[in-house]
Amino acid sequence: MGLVVAVDAGTTGVRAVAVDEGGGITDWAYRELPQHFPRPGWVEHDPLEISAAVEATLAEVRGRLEAAGTTVAAVGVTNQRETAVAWDRSTGRPRHRAIVWQDRRTAARCGELAEAGHLPLVRRATGLVLDPYFTATKLEWMLGPGGVEADDDLVVGTVDSWVVRHLTGGSAHVTDPSNASRTLLYDLRTGAWSSELCELFGVPEGALPEVRPSSARLGLTADGCGLPAGIPVSGIGGDQQAALFGQACLHPGMVKHTYGTGGFALLNVGEEPPPLVDGLLSTVAWQLAEGGPTTYAYEGAVFVVGAAVQWLRDGLGIITSSAEVEALARSVPDSGGVVVVPALTGLGSP
C-alpha cells in the first residue's frame, strides 16, 4: 500500500509530510516562505514562491520515497485559509501578490461596511464578522481602481485553490466548505456561494472555485508538480479545521488548540449551524462526502503567536534563529512582571 502525502501550505512555510496506513509519519520536507511587507500593516506572499515551495518539498520527499521503493497513493492539501489569490485561468500566472490573512489594509473598508448596516447580513449568513482577516475585502481591494481586471480569465480563491491548480496542471479550480466558509462569501445555511455577498464585495461569482467535499477526488497530479503524474489529489481543508479532524475531535464538545503563526481554538459543535456567539466565529469544520452532513465549529483566534518569534528574529534582530527563544526563556526565573500582548496585527478573540 502506498503512502499519503499531505501538503501544508502555511503562512511562514510549506511542509510536505508522508504518512503511512497506520498514521505514522515516515518522511517530511520543509521550506520557509518569504513574507513581503510593502507597507506597515500589509502582508503579502508571491503565489509563485508558494507553488515553488510546494514543488520543492514534494520532490524532496518523492526522491527519498522512490529510493526506498515506496509509492505515493494520494496527496492532500491543507493551507492558511483566508489569504486571497488571483490568477489567470488561461496562463496560470498570478494577477497580483497574494494578500495574507494577517493583512490589515482593508480595516477602514470593513468599518465603512459596518457603518452602512451590512454587519447583520454578513454575521447571519457567514458566521463571521466584518474584519480584514477574511478574504472578501482583500479581493475587493485587488479588484479596485487600477487593480486586477475582472475579465473572463480571472479566477480567485484561497491558497488551497492555488495549490490544487498547481498540482493538477490547471485542470481543477476547487475549494472545500472549510476554506469557503472563511471568505465572507459563503452562506453557512445554504452551503453555497452567496450572490448577495458577492455583489456586496464586488467579487465575480464566476471567478470563484467550485466547492467540493473535504475528502473529494479533486483531480490527478500533472507533470512538474513535484510528484509523478496521475496521483489522485484527494483531500482539501483549512489548516485549523484539518487539525481539529487530525486530533480526532470528531464528536460535539471536543476541542483542540493549535500554536502556529497564530493560535487557534476550535470546538466541534455538530451538524447544525450553531447560534452566533459574541467573540467567536462560526465556521464549517468539514464535509466528508457529496450530499453528506456538514460538521460545524466555533473558533477563537489569536493572530500572532509564532509570528511574534519571527518578529524577534527578523524585525528586531534579538535572535538569529527561532530555536534560540527557549534557551533565553530558561535563562531567567520569570519575566519580571512584564507581559507582552502580541497584537501586532490586531486582536482576534474575544
N, C-alpha and C positions, 0 to 999 in steps of 0.2 A: 504494500500500500504506500502511495506517495505521501509526501508531506504537504501541509498547507502553509503558504507564506502569507503573512499579514504585513501590509504596508501601513505605517502610521506617519502620515504627513502632518506633523505638528507645527507649532509656532516657531520654535527655536531649532528644530532639527527634523530630519526624516530618518525613520528606522524601518528596516525590513527584518522580520522575525520568522524563522522556520519552526513549525510546531508539528509534533508527531501525533499519532492517533490517540495517544494517552494524555494529550495536553501538555507534554513536556517540550521545552524549548531546546532545539538541537543546534541552532546556529542563529546569528544575527549580525547585522551591519548597521552603521550609523553615519550620517553626515550632518554636520551643523549647517543650519540655513541662515544665510545673511539676512539681517534686518536693515531696512532702509528708513531713515528718519529725515525726510526732506524739509520738514518744519517742526517746531515744537508741537507735540500732540498728534503728529501724523506718523503712522507706522505702515510701511509697505513691504511687500515681497515681490520679487521678479518671478512670474509664473514659470519662465524657462529655467530658473535656478531650482524651483521646486521639482519640475519634471527631470532635470539632470540629476538631482539628488536621489529621486526615486529610481531612476535607471542605474545609477552607480551602486546603490545599496542592493538592489535586486541582482545585478551582475556579480557582485562580490559573493553574495550568498549562493547564487547559482553555481559559480565556479567551484566552491567547496563541496556543494551537494553532488555535483556531477563527478568530482574526483572521488567521492565516497560511494559512487554508484547509486545515488538516491534520486528519485524523480519528484517533480512537483505536481500534485494533483489539482490544486486550485490556488487562486490568490484572492485575498480580500483586502478592502481598503477602509481605513478609518482616518479621521482628519480633524483639523482645528475648527470646523463648523462655520461660524458666521462670516469669515473672510470672503470678500467679494472678488470674483474673477470675471473678466470679459475677454472674449476671443473671437476670431473669425471662423465661421463654420467651414468655409472652403479651404483655407490655408492652415488652420490650426494655430495661427500666430496670435499672441496676446494683443488686445487693443489698448491695454493700459496696465500699469503695475497693479497687482492685487492690493486691495485696501484691507488691512488686517483688522481682526475683531477688536484689538486694543485701540484702534484709531479713534480720535475724538473730533475730527474736523466737522462733523455734521451735528454737533451738540446744539448750536443755535437753531438749526433747522428743526430738530426734534422739539425744541421749545416752542417754535412757531406753530408746529402741528398740534401740540398740546393746547396752546392758547386758542387755536382755531376750533377746538372742541372735538378733535379726532381720537383722543386717547380712549374713550369708552369703546368705540368700534374696534380699535386695534387690540385692546385688552380682551374684549369679549371673543373676538374671532381667533386670535393667535395665542392667548395666554401670556403674552409678553408685554413689555412696556415700550414707550417711545424713548429709545436710547440709541446713541450712535454705535453701541456694541453690536447691533444687529445689521443684517445685510441690506435691507431695502434702501435706507437713506444713503448708504455707500454707493449703491447702483444709481440712485437718483443723482448723486453728485457727479459720478462718472459720465452720465448721460446729459449733463447740464450744458450750458452755453460754452462752446469751444472745446467740448469734450468728445466722448465716443459717439459716433454716428449710429443711430438706431436703424440700420438698414436690414435687408433680408438675410444677410450673412452674419449678423450679430447673434452670438449666443452668450449667455451669462449663467453663472452658477456659483457654488461654493467650491472649496478646494477638492472635495471628493469627486465632483463632476469633472474638474480639470484633470485629475489623476486618472480616472477611468477613461477619459478621452485619450490620454497618452498611452495607457495600457492597451487599448483596443484599436489604436491607429485611427481614431476619429469615427469609428462605426457606432459609438454609443454616446448619447448625451442624456445622462440619467443622474438621479439622486435617489435618496430614500426618505421616508417620513421623518426620521430623527433629524436629518440635516435640513429638510424643507421647513420643519417647524421652527427653525431658528432664524428665518429670513424676514419676518413680519409680512410675508406674502402668502402664507399657507393657513388655511382655515382648519382648526382642530376639529370642528364639528362636522365638516363635510369631507375631510380627508383629501382636499384638493387645493390647487392654487385659487386664490380669491381674485376674481376680476375686479371687484370693488377696490381691493387694496392695491392691485397692480395699477389701476387708474390713479389712485391717490398718490402713489410714489412715482408715477411716470415710467414704470418698467413694462416693456412689451411682453405680454404673457407668452407669445410665441417664441421668445428667446429663452424662456426658462426650460430646465430639463424635465424629462418625463420622470414622474415619481414612481419608483418600483419598490417592492418589499425589501426589507433589510437583508434577507437571505436569498434574493432572486439571482438567477443566472443572468448576468448583465451583458455578456459578450465573451469573446475569446481574445487572448493576447495576440498582438501583432509583432512582427519583426521590429527590433530596435527599442523595445521597452525594457530590456534587461533580462527578460525570461524568454524561453523558446516560444515560438508562435503556437497558437492553438490550445493554450491552457485556459480553462474556464475562470472567468472573473465572477466570483460567486459570493460576494458579501460586501456590504457597504453600511457604514454607520458613523454618526458623530462620535468623537473620541470619548466624551463623558458618558453617553448612553452605552457605547460599546464596553466601557469599563464597568458600568452597572451590570450588564449582562455577563461580562467575563468574571466578575466577582460573585456570580451565581445569585444575584439579588432578583430572583425570578418570581417572588411572591409579594403581594402588597404588604407594606410595612417594613420591607428590607431596604437598607440604606448603605451607600458607600461614600467615601470621601477620597478624592484624588488630589495629590500635590504634584503639580507640574509647573508650567509657565504661570498659571493661576491655580486657585484652589476651588474645587467644585464638589458640593454635596448633592447627591441625587437620591430621591426616595421613590421607590416603586409604589404607585397608587392604584394599580389595577387597570381594567379595560374600559373605563368610562372617563371622559374628560373631567378632570377634577374641578371643584369650585375654586374661584380665584382667591388667593391669599396675599395680602399686602406684604411686600418684601421678598416674595418668592415668585419664580416663574413656573408656569405650567408648560410642559413640553411633551412631545412624543418620545417614548423610550425606544420602541421598536415595533415593527410589524413583520412577522416572520414568513407569512405566506400570502399570496394573492387572494384577496377576499377574506382573509383570516382576521382575527381580532387584532386590535391595536392596543399596546400597553403604554400607559402614560406615566409621567413622573413629575414631581415637584423638584425644582432646582434652586439652590442658593450658591452664588458665585462670589469669589474674591478674585479680582482681575490680575493682581500682581502677587505672586508667591516666589516661584523660582526665578521669575524675571527680575526680582529685586537683587538676586545674587549676580545675575548677568549685568545689572546696572553697576553694582560694586566693582565688577571686573572691567567692563567696557566704558562705563560712564565716568566713574570716579578714579579708576586705576588703583584702588586699595588692594586688590588681589590680582594675580596674573592668571589663575585658573580657578574654576568654580569649586574644586575639591578643597581649596585652602580654607574655606569658611569653617569647616568642622574643627580643625586644629585651633583656629582663632577663638572659636566659641568655647572650646575646652580649656583655653589658656587663662580664663578669668572665672571667678566663682559665680558671678552674676553680672547683670547689665548695669549695675549701679543706679537703678531706678529709671533708666532711660527706656522708653517704649517707642518703637518706630511703627507708624501706621503706613503701610506701603500703598498709599492711594495715588500712585504715580499716573494712573490713567482713570482716576475716578473711583468711587466706591461702588461695589456691587450690592450684595445683600448685607443687612436688610435695607 
